[in-house]
Amino acid sequence: MKTYHHGNLKQELISCAFRLCEKHGYETLSMRSIAKESGVSQTAPYRHFDTKESLYASVAMEGFKKLSEATNIDTSKKVTKKKLVEKGVNYINFGLEHANTYDLMFGTAVGDFSNYPDLLDCANDTYENMRLSFSKLSDDPEEVIAYKCITLWSMLHGLVGILRKVAIVDQLNLKETKGPITSATIIGDNLDFHLDKVITGIIES
């Protein structure tokens, strides 16, 4: 059985839960499964997570930390539209590559984020960085900048869902397929170009 330095076990359990979520989805997570994955006793996780929702909250927070690492812009330096486009692409790629965790982060398995202050802070930090980045590119009032930020986030979030659907469509014939899949496929192949046009439109609107 593994041994850990004092204070490390909870993070090890969260890391194991994150890996299991990535592989099998959050619905399969249990205290028993993360104990087995971590190589600790079946009772050990209960000392760190009161409920399954608290376990979900910890995994979701880990997801938001990784999303922030992929998307945050250093706003102490010059913020450019190119950098915002780059981080937008990173956001979409995160949602596609970490689909199971993304579902947990933005789904309803964790109810009220305010019950988990650390999770709420992580989620808010991701938004706040995007909002602050917009403020460096626009002279609009704060409420307009917030609106534009939410507009961009909604578009990115929607594209994640649509592009995930594109990925599971077999033998797609673009000439014959109707609906949004054809357009989404084209966008998915040219994300930088598409986001540049969208972000330009949002900034200038």
VENLINQUI-V747337 format. One line per field, one symbol per residue. ss: DSSP state (2 for helix, 1 for strand, 0 for the rest). phi: phi as a letter, one per 20 degrees, with the letter a starting at -180 (. if undefined). burial: + if it has 16 or more other ideal C-beta (glycine too) atoms within 10 Angstrom, else -. A space follows every 10 residues. Layout:
BEGIN
ss=???
phi=???
burial=???
END
This chain:
BEGIN
ss=0000000022 2222222222 2222022200 2222222200 0002222000 0222222222 2222222222 2000000000 2222222222 2222222022 2222220000 0022202222 2222222222 2222200000 0222222222 2222222222 2222222000 0000000002 2222222220 2222222222 22220
phi=.fccfgnefg ffffffffff fffcnffefb fffffffemd ffegfffdcf bffffgffff ffffffffge dfdfffdfed fgfffgffff ffffffecgf fgfffdedfd fegffcgffg ffffffffff ffffffdbef fgffffffff fffffffffg fffffgfdee lfdffdfdnf ffffffffec fgfffffffg fffef
burial=--------+- -+++-+++-+ ++---+--+- +-+++-++-+ ---++--++- ----++++++ ++++-+++-+ +++-----+- --+++-++++ ++-+++-+-+ ++++++--++ --+--+--++ -++--+--++ +-+++-++-- ----+--++- -++-++--++ -++--+---- ---------- ++-++-++-- +--+++-++- -++--
END
